[in-house]
Each structure stands twice: as C-alpha cells, then as structure tokens.
Amino acid sequence: NGNIIATISNNNNVKGIEYDANSNKLFGTYWNGSQEIFTSLDLSTNTFSNISSLSGVQSLASGVSTFDSNSGRYFISTNLGITIIDKENGNIIATISNNNNVKGIEF
C-alpha cells in the first residue's frame, strides 16, 4: 500500500545498500574520510555495525552493487573493478577487472 514502515538515519551516506534475507540485514559501504568501510544494518534494531575496513578499495559514487544471499557474497563496483566481499568478515574474496565499465550488476 506504499506506507512508510521506517526511516533510518544514514549519517555515513552508506551506498550500495543490499538486503540479505537470511540475516535480515542490509549491507553497504561508506567512505569515512580515509578508507572505505563495509557495514551492515540490523533491521530489527535499526543500528549500523562496521564489519571491516576495505584496504585499497574505494567504491564508486554510484554504489552499483548486488548481493548473493546463498553464498553470503556482496559485490560492488570499486576503483579496482567489481570487488567481491564476504559478508561475515568483510574479507575481499576477489576483484574482477571492469575494463568495460559494466553497470547495473545483478546476481
């Protein structure tokens, strides 16, 4: 019916927000002034929790991303290409060159 269920403060300007049905959390990244941070938002408490710093990674302004709930992998377009991140520990699993500047990635 289009009713607003909740409004959550996004003070860090988290981008690339993706929903994980298995954990009922949102995942995304934000720039803290010196590094990109991988974070999650628990929808039961409406609180963000930082998972890890992504060394050498800066997500693109558009925050183009997607999420694989089955494997717990978060994909986001970054300065390195398409970066694949483990949702549990924030480790970078792989980075795939994006020389063709692919946009609108979906899983």
N, C-alpha and C positions, 0 to 999 in steps of 0.2 A: 504494500500500500504506500510505500515511499516515505514512511515515518523515519525520522532520525532516531536511531537506537542509542547512540552515544557519541560524544565528541571528545577526542583525546588530544591533549596538548602535544604538539610536535616541535618543541623548543629547539631541538638539534637539527631540524629540517631533514629528517630521515627520508631517504629516497629509495626507489626500487623496492617498495613495500610489497611483500608476497605473503599469502596466507598458507599455513600448514595445518591441514585438517587433523592430522594425527596428534599434534600438541596443542591445538587451539591457540597458536601464537602467530604473530606477524613477524617477518624478518626483513631487514633492510640495512642500509649503510648510511653513514654520515661523516662529513669532514669535520674534525674537531679543531682545525687550525694548523695542525702539523701532520696528521695522519688520518687515514680512513678507518672508521670503526664499524665492525659488524655487530649488530644489535638485534634484540628481539623484544617484542611487546607481548606480554601475557594479557590476553583478553579478559581473563577472569578478575585481574587486579588493575588493569589499565596502567601497568608500570613497565618501563623500558629497563632492560638489563643488557649491559655490554657483554659481548661474548669474547671478542678479540680485536686486537689491532691488526690491520692488514698491511704489513710492511711492504713498501714499494708500490702499493696499489692506490689508485685514485679513481673512484667511479666517475663516469661521465655525467655531466649535468642533467641529462635526461633521465638517468636512473633506469635505463632499459634493463629488465630482469625477468626471470621466471623461476619456478620452484618445482622440484620433484619430491613430492611427499613420500613416495615409496622408498627412495634411497636417502632422503634427507639431504639433498644437494640443492644449493642455491646458486643460480647462475646470474652474473651481472656483467654488463659491458663496462670495461675499465680502460685505463691508459695502456694496459698490457694486452688487451684483446677481450675475449669472453673468459672471465675468471669463474672457476667452479669452486665453491666453498662448502665445507662440511658444516651443517647447521649445529651440530653438537658442540664442537670445539673451535670452530672458526678457522680451522686449518685450510689453506688453499690446496685443493686437490690437484688442479691443473689450470693452465691458462692456454687458451686456443687463440692463435693469431686471427685477427679480424681485419685482414688487409682490405677486404671488400666493404668494410664498414656496414656489416649486417645490422639491421634494426628490427625491433619488434620480435625478439626471440621468445619462443613459447615452448613448453615441454608438454 
